[in-house]
């Protein structure tokens, strides 16, 4: 059961990575249009998502991959 939850969290991480990778074309379009406010907004959104993704990755690594014995309090 808990492994399924960690699998879902890993899927979220992958989706966020994909979303971030796909923003390259969007940035290019915004730069070509000179839309500075949209560029700034997208940059802020990406930074927020990147922080959340890194925190989630650290959580999964700590509890699912490296510290699963600690989840139950025995390690």
C-alpha positions as CSV (number, residue, x, y, z in Angstrom):
1,X,0.0,0.0,0.0
2,X,2.7,2.5,1.0
3,X,4.8,1.5,-2.1
4,X,1.8,2.4,-4.3
5,X,1.7,5.9,-2.7
6,X,5.4,6.4,-3.3
7,X,4.9,5.2,-6.9
8,X,2.2,7.9,-7.3
9,X,4.6,10.5,-5.9
10,X,7.3,9.4,-8.3
11,X,4.8,9.8,-11.2
12,X,4.0,13.3,-10.0
13,X,7.7,14.1,-10.0
14,X,8.0,12.8,-13.6
15,X,5.0,14.8,-14.7
16,X,6.5,18.0,-13.2
17,X,9.9,17.2,-14.9
18,X,8.1,16.8,-18.2
19,X,6.1,20.0,-17.8
20,X,9.3,21.9,-17.0
21,X,11.1,20.4,-20.1
22,X,8.2,21.4,-22.3
23,X,8.3,25.0,-21.3
24,X,11.3,25.7,-23.6
25,X,9.1,26.3,-26.6
26,X,6.8,28.5,-24.6
27,X,9.8,30.6,-23.4
28,X,11.0,30.9,-27.0
29,X,7.5,32.1,-28.1
30,X,7.3,34.6,-25.3
31,X,10.8,36.0,-26.0
32,X,9.9,36.4,-29.7
33,X,6.8,38.4,-28.7
34,X,8.7,40.4,-26.1
35,X,6.1,39.6,-23.5
36,X,8.2,40.3,-20.4
37,X,5.4,40.0,-17.9
38,X,4.5,36.5,-19.2
39,X,8.2,35.5,-19.1
40,X,8.4,36.6,-15.5
41,X,5.3,34.8,-14.6
42,X,6.4,31.6,-16.2
43,X,9.8,31.9,-14.6
44,X,8.2,32.3,-11.2
45,X,5.9,29.3,-11.8
46,X,8.9,27.2,-12.9
47,X,10.9,28.2,-9.9
48,X,8.1,27.3,-7.5
49,X,7.5,24.0,-9.2
50,X,11.2,23.2,-9.2
51,X,11.4,23.8,-5.4
52,X,8.4,21.6,-4.8
53,X,9.8,18.9,-7.1
54,X,13.1,18.9,-5.3
55,X,11.4,18.8,-1.9
56,X,9.2,15.9,-3.0
57,X,12.2,14.1,-4.5
58,X,14.1,14.4,-1.2
59,X,11.1,13.2,0.7
60,X,10.7,10.1,-1.5
61,X,14.4,9.4,-1.4
62,X,14.5,9.7,2.3
63,X,11.4,7.6,3.2
64,X,10.9,5.3,0.2
65,X,14.4,4.5,-1.0
66,X,16.8,5.2,1.9
67,X,14.8,5.2,5.1
68,X,11.9,2.9,4.7
69,X,12.8,1.2,8.0
70,X,12.3,4.5,9.7
71,X,8.8,4.9,8.5
72,X,7.6,2.4,11.0
73,X,9.8,3.8,13.7
74,X,12.1,0.7,13.9
75,X,15.2,2.3,12.3
